[in-house]
Amino acid sequence: MKLRALDPLLYPVDKDIIHNENSFIEHFYQLITRSIQPPYVVSIDGLWGTGKTTVMKILQDKLEKSGFPVFWFNPWEYRQTESVVLAFLQCLAAENKSFLKETKKSGKKILRVLLESGLDVGLKMVTKNNLSLKDIKDGLESTEEVQSPSHEKYENTIEAIKKEFVALIDGISKKHDNNPVVIFFDDLDRCLPDDSIQLLEALKNLFVTKGSKCIFICGIDTRIAKQFISTHYNGIEEMFAINYFRKIFNLTISMPFSSNIYDMLLKYIKEQYEWEDPGEEKSKSLARMVTEAGLQAEIFSRRKYLNIIDNFNVFRKFNPDYNFTPAKDFIVHLLVLKEALQPVYEELIQGALKNRDKTISQLISGLTSIAANKGKPRPEYKGEFFVEYFKKEANFGNEYLYKWMVKHPTLA
């Protein structure tokens, strides 16, 4: 099997490898379809790599097959635009252009301008609350066969957008047996803080409004969201950030803890690796080693575990004569360290280049001393992972990292 990017947005979601909590998915699906009255906003909370996007993609597929209208928006892709809110509205309008064109006589002029005149016109029209009448007039006149609106109707831009959004959502819903429209916001925690806050505030002030048959599902690390809020409001107290977050989201669902890392890795290894005999035992040993070392290094992201397996696979391809050592493989543990603590791994590599005659336990001791002398001890240097795997008496303490780098240059 060929290596491929571990991105559920690029390939069909493989439930068995990336996310096996089928009961969690089913409960989530039942919640959306049976227990939620729109308008409503749900956040899916989880660290990077815990499967938020995967969960949403599976839900999207199940909802579409059940006849629910679904719209997917990744605000991170529009970080270069002046307004991520406008980008969302334009994408929504573009996906429902046939409905908007059917309703020319009944309004929805702002959304049609966004659709037909492009984002530049829309940015001029809607990014400011004090929308100028000239911008409205110029924008609407540039759209074919649209009558000039009464200026008075657009004195309150916010209310106009609310009404047009509700009307569009209602029209989409009616075409799908009155099922609510489910809108997914992915990667909110990857946005710039101001973009993320802009979209969160638009959720509360523009889109989650009376009469809107819309359910929003947002993938976001709650801790990052609270940091964004605190940064945006100049370091306000944590309790304010918590209350702000709760004001926007009606419900927060945490990603489930994965207890099946070993089974996931074993299946993935069997699909990706071409072992010489006995391949089964080597696959089990590698899966067990990465699981145990990863948990000890406090890796909680399934994506990171799969990255370790991929990186070791690539290492073997560049070093075809390398013999994997079950339970005690030095390269595997280095790759665990690289995924768990990238800055420490880089410092070790640099230390080995500067101090070629030092063992890895000596390099670790040097890094610890440097951190202590700077008065800012790095907690990662004191973790059990180092004590277990890189102290002098451990399996790898007496290894010379520089010699490994000379033998396997790809380590650097």
C-alpha positions as CSV (number, residue, x, y, z in Angstrom):
1,M,0.0,0.0,0.0
2,K,1.4,3.4,-0.9
3,L,2.0,6.1,1.6
4,R,-0.6,8.8,1.6
5,A,-1.3,11.9,3.6
6,L,-3.2,11.3,6.8
7,D,-5.9,13.8,5.9
8,P,-9.6,12.9,5.9
9,L,-10.2,15.9,3.6
10,L,-8.1,14.3,0.9
11,Y,-9.2,10.7,1.0
12,P,-12.3,8.8,2.1
13,V,-12.3,8.3,5.9
14,D,-11.1,4.8,7.0
15,K,-13.1,4.2,10.2
16,D,-11.0,1.2,11.2
17,I,-7.6,3.0,11.1
18,I,-8.2,6.7,11.9
19,H,-11.3,6.5,14.1
20,N,-12.9,3.4,15.4
21,E,-15.4,4.8,17.9
22,N,-18.4,3.9,15.8
23,S,-20.8,4.0,18.8
24,F,-19.6,7.6,19.4
25,I,-20.3,8.5,15.8
26,E,-23.8,6.9,16.0
27,H,-24.7,8.7,19.2
28,F,-23.6,12.0,17.7
29,Y,-25.6,11.3,14.6
30,Q,-28.7,10.5,16.7
31,L,-28.2,13.7,18.7
32,I,-28.1,15.9,15.6
33,T,-31.1,14.2,13.9
34,R,-33.4,13.6,16.8
35,S,-32.5,15.7,19.9
36,I,-31.5,19.2,18.7
37,Q,-33.8,22.0,17.9
38,P,-32.2,24.6,15.6
39,P,-30.7,27.1,15.7
40,Y,-28.0,25.4,17.7
41,V,-24.2,25.5,17.9
42,V,-22.1,22.4,18.9
43,S,-18.3,22.4,19.5
44,I,-16.2,19.3,19.2
45,D,-13.4,19.6,21.6
46,G,-10.1,17.8,21.2
47,L,-6.3,18.2,20.9
48,W,-4.8,18.3,17.4
49,G,-4.7,14.9,15.8
50,T,-7.4,13.4,18.0
51,G,-9.8,13.0,15.0
52,K,-12.2,16.0,15.1
53,T,-12.1,16.4,11.3
54,T,-12.6,12.6,10.8
55,V,-15.6,12.6,13.1
56,M,-17.2,15.5,11.2
57,K,-16.5,13.9,7.8
58,I,-18.2,10.7,8.9
59,L,-21.1,12.7,10.3
60,Q,-21.3,14.7,7.0
61,D,-21.5,11.5,5.0
62,K,-24.2,9.9,7.3
63,L,-26.3,13.1,7.2
64,E,-26.1,13.5,3.5
65,K,-27.2,9.9,3.0
66,S,-30.1,10.6,5.3
67,G,-31.3,13.6,3.2
68,F,-29.9,16.4,5.4
69,P,-28.5,19.4,3.6
70,V,-24.9,19.8,4.7
71,F,-22.3,22.6,4.1
72,W,-18.6,22.3,4.9
73,F,-16.4,25.4,5.5
74,N,-12.8,25.5,6.5
75,P,-12.0,29.1,7.6
76,W,-8.3,28.4,7.7
77,E,-8.3,28.3,3.9
78,Y,-9.5,31.9,3.7
79,R,-7.1,33.4,6.1
80,Q,-5.7,35.7,3.4
81,T,-9.1,37.4,2.9
82,E,-10.1,40.6,4.7
83,S,-13.1,38.9,6.2
84,V,-13.5,35.2,6.9
85,V,-17.2,35.9,7.6
86,L,-17.7,37.3,4.1
87,A,-15.8,34.3,2.7
88,F,-18.2,32.0,4.4
89,L,-21.3,33.8,3.1
90,Q,-19.9,33.9,-0.4
91,C,-19.1,30.1,-0.4
92,L,-22.6,29.4,1.0
93,A,-24.2,31.6,-1.7
94,A,-22.1,30.0,-4.5
95,E,-23.2,26.5,-3.4
96,N,-26.8,27.6,-3.5
97,K,-26.7,29.9,-6.5
98,S,-29.7,28.3,-8.2
99,F,-31.9,29.1,-5.2
100,L,-30.7,32.7,-5.1
101,K,-31.3,33.3,-8.7
102,E,-34.9,32.0,-8.3
103,T,-35.5,34.6,-5.7
104,K,-34.4,37.8,-7.4
105,K,-37.7,39.6,-6.9
106,S,-38.0,38.7,-3.2
107,G,-34.8,40.2,-1.9
108,K,-31.5,38.5,-0.8
109,K,-29.6,41.2,-2.6
110,I,-26.6,41.2,-0.4
111,L,-26.0,37.5,-0.9
112,R,-26.5,37.8,-4.6
113,V,-24.0,40.6,-4.8
114,L,-21.5,38.3,-3.0
115,L,-22.3,35.6,-5.5
116,E,-22.3,37.5,-8.7
117,S,-20.1,40.5,-8.1
118,G,-17.3,38.7,-6.3
119,L,-15.7,39.0,-2.9
120,D,-14.1,42.4,-3.5
121,V,-17.5,44.1,-3.8
122,G,-18.8,42.1,-0.9
123,L,-15.9,43.2,1.3
124,K,-16.7,46.8,0.6
125,M,-20.3,46.3,1.4
126,V,-20.5,44.2,4.5
127,T,-17.3,44.4,6.5
128,K,-18.4,47.6,8.3
129,N,-21.6,48.2,10.3
130,N,-21.8,51.7,8.9
131,L,-22.4,50.5,5.4
132,S,-22.3,53.4,2.9
133,L,-25.3,53.8,0.6
134,K,-23.0,54.4,-2.3
135,D,-21.3,51.0,-1.8
136,I,-24.7,49.3,-1.8
137,K,-25.9,51.1,-4.8
138,D,-22.7,50.5,-6.8
139,G,-22.5,46.9,-5.9
140,L,-26.1,46.1,-6.7
141,E,-26.1,48.1,-10.0
142,S,-23.1,46.0,-11.1
143,T,-25.2,42.8,-10.8
144,E,-27.2,42.1,-13.9
145,E,-31.0,42.5,-13.8
146,V,-31.1,43.5,-10.1
147,Q,-33.2,46.5,-9.4
148,S,-31.7,49.2,-7.2
149,P,-32.9,48.6,-3.6
150,S,-34.6,51.1,-1.4
151,H,-31.8,52.7,0.6
152,E,-33.9,52.6,3.8
153,K,-34.0,48.8,3.7
154,Y,-30.2,48.6,4.2
155,E,-29.7,51.1,6.9
156,N,-29.2,48.3,9.3
157,T,-26.8,46.0,7.6
158,I,-26.6,43.4,10.4
159,E,-30.4,42.9,10.3
160,A,-30.4,42.7,6.5
161,I,-27.8,39.9,6.6
162,K,-29.7,38.1,9.3
163,K,-32.9,38.1,7.3
164,E,-31.2,37.0,4.1
165,F,-29.3,34.2,5.8
166,V,-32.4,32.9,7.6
167,A,-34.3,33.0,4.3
168,L,-31.6,31.2,2.4
169,I,-31.3,28.5,5.1
170,D,-35.1,28.2,5.1
171,G,-35.2,27.7,1.4
172,I,-32.5,25.1,1.5
173,S,-34.3,23.3,4.3
174,K,-37.6,23.2,2.4
175,K,-35.9,21.5,-0.6
176,H,-34.7,18.7,1.8
177,D,-38.0,17.8,3.5
178,N,-37.6,20.6,6.1
179,N,-34.5,19.0,7.6
180,P,-32.3,21.5,9.3
181,V,-29.2,22.6,7.4
182,V,-26.0,21.3,9.1
183,I,-23.0,23.5,8.7
184,F,-19.5,22.3,9.6
185,F,-16.7,24.7,10.6
186,D,-13.4,22.8,10.6
187,D,-9.9,23.9,11.9
188,L,-11.2,27.0,13.7
189,D,-8.2,26.6,16.1
190,R,-5.8,26.8,13.1
191,C,-7.0,30.3,12.2
192,L,-5.4,33.5,13.3
193,P,-7.0,34.6,16.6
194,D,-8.8,37.6,15.0
195,D,-10.2,35.4,12.2
196,S,-11.4,32.8,14.7
197,I,-13.0,35.5,16.9
198,Q,-14.6,37.1,13.9
199,L,-16.3,33.9,12.9
200,L,-17.3,33.0,16.5
201,E,-18.9,36.4,17.0
202,A,-20.7,36.1,13.7
203,L,-22.1,32.8,14.8
204,K,-23.7,34.5,17.8
205,N,-24.7,37.8,16.3
206,L,-25.6,36.9,12.7
207,F,-26.3,33.2,12.0
208,V,-27.8,31.7,15.2
209,T,-30.9,33.8,15.1
210,K,-34.6,33.2,15.6
211,G,-36.2,31.2,12.9
212,S,-32.9,29.8,11.5
213,K,-33.2,26.1,10.7
214,C,-29.4,25.7,11.1
215,I,-27.2,23.5,13.2
216,F,-23.5,24.5,13.4
217,I,-20.8,21.9,14.3
218,C,-17.4,23.4,15.0
219,G,-14.1,21.5,15.4
220,I,-12.0,23.4,17.8
221,D,-9.6,22.9,20.7
222,T,-11.3,24.6,23.6
223,R,-8.0,25.6,25.2
224,I,-6.8,27.3,22.0
225,A,-10.2,29.0,21.6
226,K,-10.0,30.4,25.1
227,Q,-6.4,31.7,24.4
228,F,-7.8,33.4,21.3
229,I,-10.5,35.1,23.3
230,S,-8.0,36.2,26.0
231,T,-5.6,37.5,23.4
232,H,-8.3,39.3,21.5
233,Y,-9.6,41.1,24.6
234,N,-6.1,42.0,25.9
235,G,-5.5,39.3,28.5
236,I,-8.9,39.4,30.2
237,E,-9.5,36.9,33.1
238,E,-9.8,33.2,32.3
239,M,-13.4,33.1,33.7
240,F,-14.4,35.7,31.1
241,A,-13.0,33.7,28.3
242,I,-14.8,30.6,29.6
243,N,-18.1,32.4,29.8
244,Y,-17.6,34.0,26.4
245,F,-17.0,30.5,24.9
246,R,-20.1,29.1,26.6
247,K,-22.2,32.0,25.3
248,I,-21.4,31.0,21.8
249,F,-21.6,27.2,22.0
250,N,-24.8,25.6,23.2
251,L,-23.0,22.3,23.7
252,T,-19.4,21.1,23.8
253,I,-18.7,17.4,23.1
254,S,-15.3,16.1,23.9
255,M,-13.5,13.6,21.6
256,P,-13.5,10.2,23.2
257,F,-10.3,8.8,24.7
258,S,-8.8,6.1,22.5
259,S,-7.8,2.9,24.3
260,N,-7.2,0.9,21.1
261,I,-4.0,2.6,19.9
262,Y,-2.2,-0.8,19.7
263,D,-4.9,-2.3,17.5
264,M,-5.0,0.8,15.3
265,L,-1.2,0.7,14.8
266,L,-1.0,-3.0,14.2
267,K,-3.6,-2.8,11.4
268,Y,-1.9,0.2,9.9
269,I,1.6,-1.5,10.0
270,K,0.2,-4.6,8.3
271,E,-1.2,-2.5,5.5
272,Q,1.8,-0.3,5.0
273,Y,4.8,-2.5,5.7
274,E,6.5,-5.2,3.6
275,W,8.3,-7.3,6.2
276,E,10.5,-10.2,5.5
277,D,9.5,-13.3,7.6
278,P,8.4,-13.4,10.3
279,G,6.4,-10.3,9.5
280,E,3.6,-10.9,11.9
281,E,5.8,-10.9,14.9
282,K,7.7,-7.8,13.8
283,S,4.4,-5.9,13.2
284,K,3.2,-6.8,16.7
285,S,6.5,-5.8,18.2
286,L,6.6,-2.4,16.4
287,A,3.0,-1.7,17.3
288,R,3.6,-2.6,21.0
289,M,6.9,-0.6,21.2
290,V,5.4,2.6,19.7
291,T,2.3,2.3,21.8
292,E,4.2,1.9,25.1
293,A,6.9,4.5,24.3
294,G,4.3,6.9,23.0
295,L,2.1,6.7,26.1
296,Q,5.2,7.2,28.2
297,A,6.2,10.2,26.2
298,E,2.6,11.5,26.7
299,I,1.5,11.4,23.1
300,F,-2.2,11.5,22.9
301,S,-2.7,12.3,19.2
302,R,-3.5,9.3,17.0
303,R,-2.2,11.3,14.1
304,K,1.2,11.5,15.8
305,Y,1.3,7.7,16.4
306,L,0.6,7.1,12.7
307,N,3.3,9.7,11.8
308,I,5.8,7.6,13.8
309,I,4.9,4.5,11.8
310,D,5.1,6.4,8.5
311,N,8.5,7.9,9.4
312,F,10.0,4.6,10.4
313,N,8.7,3.1,7.2
314,V,10.3,5.9,5.2
315,F,13.6,5.4,7.2
316,R,13.6,1.8,6.2
317,K,13.1,2.7,2.5
318,F,16.2,5.0,2.7
319,N,18.1,2.4,4.6
320,P,17.1,-1.0,3.1
321,D,19.9,-2.9,5.0
322,Y,18.7,-1.7,8.4
323,N,17.6,-4.5,10.7
324,F,14.7,-3.7,13.0
325,T,15.4,-4.8,16.6
326,P,12.1,-5.8,18.3
327,A,11.5,-4.1,21.7
328,K,14.9,-2.3,21.7
329,D,15.1,-0.5,18.4
330,F,17.0,2.8,18.8
331,I,15.7,4.5,15.7
332,V,12.0,3.8,16.6
333,H,12.6,5.5,20.0
334,L,14.3,8.4,18.4
335,L,11.3,8.9,16.1
336,V,9.0,8.7,19.1
337,L,11.0,11.5,20.7
338,K,10.9,13.5,17.5
339,E,7.1,13.3,17.3
340,A,6.6,13.9,21.1
341,L,9.2,16.7,21.6
342,Q,10.4,18.1,18.3
343,P,12.4,20.9,19.9
344,V,14.3,18.5,22.1
345,Y,15.0,16.2,19.2
346,E,16.5,19.1,17.2
347,E,18.6,20.1,20.2
348,L,19.9,16.5,20.5
349,I,20.9,16.5,16.8
350,Q,22.7,19.8,17.1
351,G,24.4,18.6,20.3
352,A,25.6,15.5,18.6
353,L,27.1,17.5,15.7
354,K,28.9,19.8,18.1
355,N,30.0,17.0,20.6
356,R,30.7,14.0,18.4
357,D,32.3,12.0,21.2
358,K,29.4,12.2,23.7
359,T,26.9,9.4,24.3
360,I,23.2,10.2,24.2
361,S,22.9,10.1,28.0
362,Q,25.7,12.7,28.1
363,L,23.9,14.9,25.6
364,I,20.7,14.7,27.6
365,S,22.5,15.6,30.7
366,G,24.0,18.6,28.9
367,L,20.6,19.8,27.7
368,T,19.2,19.5,31.2
369,S,22.1,21.5,32.7
370,I,21.8,24.2,30.1
371,A,18.1,24.6,30.8
372,A,18.7,24.8,34.5
373,N,21.5,27.4,34.2
374,K,19.2,29.6,32.2
375,G,16.8,29.6,35.1
376,K,14.0,28.2,33.0
377,P,14.1,24.4,33.5
378,R,12.2,22.7,30.7
379,P,9.8,20.1,32.2
380,E,10.3,17.8,29.3
381,Y,13.9,17.1,30.2
382,K,12.7,15.6,33.5
383,G,10.1,13.3,32.1
384,E,9.9,9.5,32.6
385,F,10.5,9.0,28.9
386,F,14.1,10.3,29.2
387,V,14.7,8.5,32.5
388,E,13.6,5.2,30.9
389,Y,15.1,5.3,27.5
390,F,18.1,7.7,27.5
391,K,19.8,7.5,30.9
392,K,23.2,5.9,31.1
393,E,22.0,2.6,32.3
394,A,19.1,2.3,29.9
395,N,19.1,0.5,26.5
396,F,20.3,3.5,24.5
397,G,22.2,5.6,27.1
398,N,25.7,4.5,25.8
399,E,24.8,5.0,22.1
400,Y,26.7,7.6,20.2
401,L,24.1,9.6,18.3
402,Y,26.7,11.1,15.9
403,K,27.8,7.6,14.7
404,W,24.1,6.8,14.0
405,M,23.8,10.0,12.0
406,V,26.9,9.2,10.0
407,K,25.6,5.7,9.2
408,H,22.0,7.0,8.6
409,P,22.2,10.6,7.4
410,T,18.4,11.0,7.1
411,L,18.2,11.2,10.9
412,A,19.5,14.8,10.7
